[in-house]
Structures are given as structure tokens and as C-alpha cells.
Amino acid sequence: MFFQIMRSNIFLIVLGLLSSTLYLGLTDLSKDFNWGEGYSKRPIVEYLAIYFSLFFLYTLACLFVFNSNCSKKHFWTLIAFGLLFRFTMLPSQQIQEDDVYRYLWDGKVFAHGINPFKFSPEEINQYKSLKIQDPVYFHSHYGGNDQSELAFLNDLKWKSDIALKYMERINHPEVPTIYPPLAQYVFRFSQQIKSDSLFTLRIIFMAFDLMGMVFIILSLRALNLNQNFSLVYFWSPLMIKETYNSTHLDIIGISCLCVSIYFLIRKRMVGSIFFLALSVLGKFYSAVLLPFYLQRSWFLGQKNKQRGTTTLTLHLIFFSTVIIIFYLPFINIGERLFEGLKTYSVFWQSNDSLFAILLYFLKNILKLGVDTEIPIFGNSMLLAKSIMALIILGTVVYLIIKQDLKKDSPSIWVRNIFLIIVLVFLISPVQNPWYLCWTVPFLCIFHSKSLILLTGLIGLYYLDFYLDYQEITQYSVFIPWLEYTPFYIYLLWEFFKLKKNSKTIK
């Protein structure tokens, strides 16, 4: 009787109802996370209890769809509850995240016809004091047009209490924005609808999210897989929390990548290349995938009795053209356009695992932290990042060379893309939870239970805030070990199990 219920739609409905209750509780709990207030009293432990409870229910739901038939009842149940989860979280207050305030400011600046890459928020904040206290530097550093724009933005900051409040919440205000053009257009559109509205931005993100879901379902159908596997994405607590509560922009690039993957599967390479470019313009994370698309273009060109090299070149030109067109409104400031991105690339490090181990080895074991004649060897951080970049590049080259071009299986290309997305996350110096969201759509196709486990474990990232507020930061060093150790053990077990099964089949 119990196993019959577990195989029926009732089981999925019960999981959905329990999850909905928890999401309601999470939205209510978020009211206690007031920016700049009561840090030591924030209910972070209670938040984690809800998150891990949601993840437990999500795990049961994933196991349910992995072991059930393609049922329309199950499909519409997962769709209905997935939407309910999202609408429940829409009005929630930010829990330990503040990136969205930069989005709102960028959109506001762009909506008023000013290049959002031009000035850092700190330059706006220091405008008046610098003008009065150091007029020589001010007039030599800023031209007449720059001074006019700074004056306008300074006034814009004081336009309303909420505008000033949100401006003051921008993290790393000394760094110019790093977010690429498509993201800037989304931020601008949000501000044109309603200024300083988190809710409006979340609604726009929902549109991208639902677009991604539609194309995940279409991709599953194109690969002759159970469309109910889309639950892995649509019920993911990580996706819902980071998109509808944290309000991170990754959903823009992720959804465009989902569309791109579908067109890749369907051999529509122009559409596939176009949406890959949009994904990169949403966030640079997917840029590393371009070689696989070009290889597929070359292969399909050869197969269709065309010149593969010509097809590849035309698609590369098309990709580059889309990127350039989107950047055209911003290039008038020259190399300053990438100043924020450069700062991020060189200095950022957060919640990392393998990179942290490599950096420790270089810095503390090999003592590569002193000046040398070769600059890269005098900077452990830069050397570690260079090594990781070479590993990614080498893996891309290996997968391209290894590809059996006699087998026209779209799942092979999708698998290679998935492997690189996972690798980029695992060896990145920045492994924040929302970066892991890029792997979730692929888990609908490749059911890596270790990665599904990681989407739960990575919630421990927020425990670091609790330790900081309670002034017990000496334990913070153990958090990444708690996050990643179980995952890597499970990943290795999956790998050896797969190898063993492969040998048995052979």
C-alpha cells in the first residue's frame, strides 16, 4: 500500500503541499532579515533548517520522477507546484544578499542615458566632497561632460528616500559594474517600468525562468527523455532561493543557455549561436562553451556537403557580431568598460574548494608570494587562477579532440557542455551558491546525484554569516569542508561505479 502511494500522483502532491508550506514559512521568516539591523539576532539557523527541509522534500520528488513513467498528471502537478513556489517567494525580503541593489542602480543610470560602466557608485558618493576639497584633481580627472553626469547622478541618488537607501546598500561601491550588456538592458527595462522596484525585477526574472523551463522541457522531448525530469530544475530550492529571494541575475544567462541547448540539439545552429551569445551577454559564465558550438557547426557543415570551415567561420563572425552590437552603446569609455570585470577577475575569491587548496599549496608550501622577475610567479592568486584557466582550456581541447565525429548524437555535445559547466564551477575561485545554478538545467538530462546533493549542501554557505555575527569566525574555515567533502566523496563513488558498469558492459 505504501509503495503504491509513493508511485502515485498523491505522493507528489503531498511533497508539493509540504514544500509550499515551507516556502510560506521562508517568506514570513525573511521579514526578520532587515538590512543593517540586528545582525546577531537574524534567524539564519532557522533559515537553514527550512532550506534543508525543502531540499529533503526536493530529493524525494527527484527520486520519484526518476523512477516513474512519463505521466501527464505528474507533469501538470510539478508545473502547478513549481509556479506556486515561485509566487510564494516573490514578496519575500532579501536573505543575506545585496547584489540586487547594484542592478537597480545600474538600470537607473542607464535609463537616464548615462553609461553604467562609466562611474563607480563611490565616485557618485564622493562627487561633492572631491569637488570642494580637491578641485584641481577633480577638474583634471573629469571633463565637462563627466562633471555634468556626476552632478546629475548625485541628484538622482537623493531623488527619494528609497533611492538613497538602495544606493547606500551597494556592495563594493568602489568597483564599477561588471555586469554585461544584456543584463544592463534588463536592469534598465525594470527601472523604466517602475523605479527602485525589486518586485518588478523579480517578475522579469520570472519571465526568463519560465522561458528556461519551457526549453528544458522541449530539450527533454527532443532527446526522447521523460519531460517530468524537468522537476529537477523547476522544484530546485537553490534555483528558487537564488532567483526569487536573493534576486541574482544568473537566470538571464541560464535561460538563454537553455534555449541555445535546445537549438543545438535540433541542429539549428544560427539560433543556437545567437542564444549562446545572449547567454554570454547576460553573464560571461558560458563564454567558455563557444568551441563546442563551433565544432558542431563544422560537423553539420561537413555532413550537409558544405565547407565545414566556412560554416564555422560564418558562425564565429555571427557570434562576435551579436556581442559587438550589444557593446556598441558602452564602448565610448574605452578600456574603462572592463575595469570592474578586471578587478573581479584578479581579486575575487569566495566559498571555493579546489582553488583554495591550490592557492594554499602555492602560497604556503611553495612560498610563491614574493616578488620575482616573472610577475605571475610573484602573485600566488594570479598564478592559481592561471593554472585553473589552463585546466579548463585543456579540458575543452581534450573533449573536442576526443569527440567521435562519426556519431551524430546531440547528447554527446550536451554532455561535453555539461562537463565544462561543472568543471568551471568546481575549480573556480568564486563558488557562490548562485553560480551552481548553471548546472541545474543539465541535471534534468544527466541525473548526477552528487551534484543534486551539492545543490543542498551549498546552502551551508549562509552559515558563515551566522558565525560572523556571533563573533566565532574561527570556525568559518570549516564551512567549505562541510559543503564539499560529502559531495566529492559521492562524486568519486559515482565515477568509479560508472567505470565499473562500463567495463561490465564491454
N, C-alpha and C positions, 0 to 999 in steps of 0.2 A: 504493500500500500504506500509506504513512504517513498520508495523508489519510483512508483508510478506518478506521485505528486511532483517529484523532482524533475521528471521528464515532461510534465505538462506545463501549459501556459500559466497555471496558477502559481507555480514556483517563481516564475519571472515577475509576475505581478506583485507577489509578496516582497521580493527583493526591491522592486521599484518603489513600493509604498514605504518600506523601511528607509530606503535611501532618501526619498522625498522628505520624510520627517527629519532626517539628519541634516539635509540641506536647509530646511527651515530653521533648525536649531543653529546652524552655522551662520545664517543671515542674521539671526537675532543676536548671536554671540558677537558678531562683528561690530555691534554698536559700542562695545567696550574698548574698541581699538581707536581711540581718539588721538589724532596726530599731535605730538608734542606734549601729551598729558599722561600721567600715571603709568609710566613705563614699568615700574616694578609690580604693578597690580594687574597688568594685562593678562588675560586668561589664555596664555599660549599653550599651557599644558592641556587645558580643556579643548582648545582648538585641535591639538594633535590627536586627542582621544577621538574626536569626531572624524577627523580626516582618516585615521587608521580604521575606524569602524566602517566608513564609506568604502575604503579600499578592500576590506574583508568582504563586504557585500558585492562589490565590483568583481572580485576574484571568483566568487561563486557564480556570478552571472556569466563571466567569461567561460568558465568550465562548463556551464550549462549549454551555451551556444556551440562550443567546440564539440560537444558530444550529442548534439541534437540535429534533427533533419531541418531542411530549409522550409520552415513553416511561415505562412503569411501572418498567422496570429502572433507568432513570436516577433516577427518583423515590426508589425504596427505597434506592438506593446513596447518594444525597445525605442521606437521613434517617439511615441507619446511620452514616455517617462524621460527620455533624453531632453525633450523640449521642456518638460515640467521642471527638471533640474535647473535648466538654464534660466527660465523665467523666475524661479525661486531666488537665484543668486543675483539677478540683475540689480536689485536695490541695495545690495549689501555694501557695507563700508569697507574700505581697503584694510586688509590684514597684513601688516608689516611690509607693505610695498609702497613706493612713491615714484616710480618711473613715469607714471601717467601724468604727473604734473609737468614734466618736460614736454610730453606730447601736446598737452593743451597749450603751453606757451609757444611751442614751435608753430602749431596751427594758427594761433592768433597772430603771430608775427608775419607768417606767410599770407594770411588772409588780408593783411593790410599792405600787401605789395612789397614787403621787405624780405630779403634773402635770409631764411632762418639759420643758415650756416655762417653768417657774417659776424655776429656778435655773440659772445657767451653771456649768459644771464648775469654773471658777475660784472661784466662791463656795463650793463644797464644799471646795476645797483650802485656802481662807483662813479657813474657819469657826473653827477653834480659835484661831489667832493673832489674828484680829479680835476674838473674844470676850474674850480675855485683855488685849490691848493697847489696845483702844478699846471698852470695854464700853458707854459712853454711846451711841456711834454704833450699835453692834450692837443694843442693846435698843430704840433709837428707830426703826431701819430694819426690824427683823424682829419680827413679832408672836410670840405664844406658840406658835401652830401652826407658823409658819415655822421657829422655833428648834428645835422637836421634829423637823421633817422634815430640817433641816440636820444635826442630830445623828445621825439615822438614816442619812442618805446618807453621812455621814463614816464611820460604822461599816461601811457596805456597801462602801465603797471599800477598806477593809482586810480584807475578809472572806477573801480568798485572795491568793496571790502573783500569780496571773494577773489577778485583778480589779484589783489595784493597778497592775500593768504596763500593762494596756489603758487604764485611766483616765489614766495619765500620758502616753499616746500621742495623746490627743485634740488635734487641731489647733484653733487659735483658741479656747482654753478660756474666754476672757473673754466670748465671744459665746454667748448662749442658742441652743438648737437652732432651726433654720429649717425642719425637715422637717415636712410637713403630716400630718394625722391618719391617713390610710390607711397611710402609711409607718410611723407610730408604732405602729399596731396590728400591722403585720408584724414590727417590731422586738420588740414585746412577746411575740408568739407564739413567735418564735425563742428568746427567753430563757426562756419557760415550758417549752419542750421541753428545752433544755439551756443553762445559763448560760454566757456568755462563749465561745460556740462559733461561730467563723467558718464552719466546715463546715456547721453547721445552717442558718445564714443563707443560704449558697450553695445548699443544697438547696431552700429555699423560693423563692429567686430562680429556680432552675431550673424550678420549677412555673409561675411567671409566664412565663418564657421560652418554655416549651413551649406554654402557652396562647396566647401571641402567635403562635407558629409555626402552630398549628392554624388560627387565624383568618386568618392571611395566606394560607394555602392555600385556605380557604373563600372569601376575597375574590377571589382569582385565578380560582377556578372561577365565581364569581358574575359576574365581568366577562368570562368566556369567554377567559381567558388561560391560557397554559401553566403548570400548577401547579409545574413544575420551576424556574420563575423564583424560587421561594421559597429556592433555594440562595443567592441574593444576601444574604439575611438569615441563613440557617442556617449558612453557612460563613464568615461575615464575621469576620476576625481581630479587628476592632475590637470587635464585639459580644462575642466570646468572651473577649477580654482584659479588657475593662472590666466584664463581668458576673461572670466566674468567677475572675479573679485580683484585679483592683482591688476587686471586690465593691461596685460602685456601685449605688445604689438605683434608677437611672433605669429599669431593666427593669420595675419595678412600673407606672409611668405609661405606658411604651411598650406593654406588653402589653394594658393596659386600653384604650388608644387603638386598638390593632389590633382588639379586639372591637367597639369603638364604630364603627369604619370599616365593618366587615362589616355591622352592623345598619343603618348609614346607606345602604349600597348596596342592602340588601334592603328598604328603606323602613320599617323597624321603628324608628320614631323614639323611642319610650319607652325601649327597650333601648339605643339609640344614645346618647341624652341621659344615661341612667344611667351607662353606662360612661365617657362623657366626664367626668362628674363624678368618678368614681373615679380616672380618669387625673389630673385636677387635684389630687385629694386624695393622689395618690402623689407628684406633683411639679407645681408650678404652671405648668410649661412650656406645657401645652396649653390653658390658660385662654383664650388669645387666639383659639382656634378656635370658640368658642361662637357668634359671629354667623352663621357658615356653617350651623351646625346649626339655628339659629332660622329662617334663611331657607328651609332645606329643609322645616322643619315648616310654615311659612306656605304654601309652594308646594304641598305634598302636601295640606294642608287645603283650599286653593282647588280643587285638582284633584278631590278627593273630595266636592265640593259642600258643604263645611263652611266656616265662617268662619275664614279663614286667620289673622286677627289673634287670634282666641280660641285657636286651636290653639297659635300661637306663645307667647301669654301663659301658657297652662297648662304648656307645656314649660319655659318660663323659671322658673316657680314650682316645678316639679318639680326642676329642676337646683339651684335655690337651696336647696330643702328638703333634698336629699341632702347638700349642703355643710354646711348648718347642723346637721343631725343628727350628722354626724361631728365637728363642732367643739364640740358641747354639753359633752362631758366636760372640755374645756380652758378654757372661757370664764370660769371663776371668777376668773382673774387679770387680767381686763380687757385693756387695751391692751398689757400686757407680753407677751401671747400672740404679738404680731408684732414684738417687739423685735429678735430675731435676723434676721428677714426684712428689717426696715428697715435694719439695719446692712449686710447683704449687698447690698441694692439700691443703697444710697448709695455704698459704698466699694469694692466688689469689682471687680477688673479683672484679667484673666489671658488670655494667649495670643491676644489679639484682633488683628484685621486692619483692617477698615474703621473700626471705632470708634477704634482707636489713631491712625489718620490724621486723623480728625475732631478728636480731642482735641488732637493736636499743632497742628493748624491754629488751633483756638480759643485754645489756651494760649500758643503761641509766635509765631504770626503775628498774630492779632488781639489778643493780650495780655489775654484775658479771664480774669484770675486775681486781680484786685484787688477790694476792696470797692466796691460801688456801692449806689445806693438800691434797686435791684431785686436781691434776694439771688441769684436764679438766674444773673444775669449776672456775679456775683462769684465764681462757682464753675464753673470750666471743666468739671469732671467731671459735675456735675449738669446743666449746660446740654447737654453732649454726649449724656447719657442721655435727656434730654427730647426732643432732636431725633430720636434713634433711635426713641423710643417713638412720636413723631408720624409718622415714616415708616411704621412698622408699622401704626398705626391708619389712616393714609391709604391704604395698600395694601389693607387689609381692606375699607375703604369702597369703593374703586375696583373691586375684584373682585366685590363684592356688587352694585354698580350695573351693572357690565358684564355680569353673568350673564344669559343669554338664557333667560327662564323658559318659553319655548315648547318648549325642548329638555329633555326629562326624561331626561338622561343622567347616571347616578350618577358616571361617570368625571370629569365636569366639576367636581362638588363635591369629589371626592377630589383632583383636580389642584389646585384652589384651596387646599385644606388643606395639601397638599404644598408649594406655593409659599410659604405663610406660615411653615411649619415651617423651611424652608430660609432664608428671609429673617431670621427671628428669630435663627437661629444665626449667619448671616454678619455681621449688624450688632450682635451682642451684645458687651458689654464683657467677657464671660466666654465664651471659646471653647475650653474644655477638651475633650479627646477624647471623653469620655463624653456630652457634650451633642450631639455629632454623631450619636450612636447613634439619636436620634429620627428622623433622616431615612432610616435604613437600611430599615425595612419598606416605605417608599414606593418605594424603588429597585427593588423586586421588580415594581412596576407600571410605573414611569417609569424607563427604563434610562438615567439620566443618567451617562454615563461619566466626566464631570468630577467629579461627586460621589463616584462609586466610587473614583476616583483620590484624592480628598481623604481618604477613609477610610484610605488607606495613608499618604499624606504627613503626616497629623496625628500619626503615630507619632513624628515628629521633636520633638514636644513634650517627650519624655523626654530629649532631648539636652541640654536646658537644665540638668538635674540634673548631668549629666556635666561640663559647663563650670563649674558652680558648685563641684563637688567638686575639680576640678583647678585652681581659682582662676584661671580665664581667662574671667571673666564679661563681659569687654568684647566678646566675640563673641555673647553671648546675644541681642542686638538683631537679629541676622540670622536667627534661627531662624524667627520668623513669616513672614519673606520667603521662606525656603526652603519652608515649608509651603504658603503660599497663592499665591505668584506663578504656579507652573505650573498650579494649579487655576483661577485667574481667567483666564489665557490660554486654557486649554482650554474654560472655560465660555463665554467670548466667542466662540470659534470655533464651539462647538455652537449658540449663539444665532443667529449670522449664517448658519450653514448651515441652520438651521430656517427662518429668514426667507426665505432664497433658495428653499428647497424649496416653501414656502407660495406664493410668487409664481409659481413654475413650475407648480404645480397649478392656481392660479387662471387 
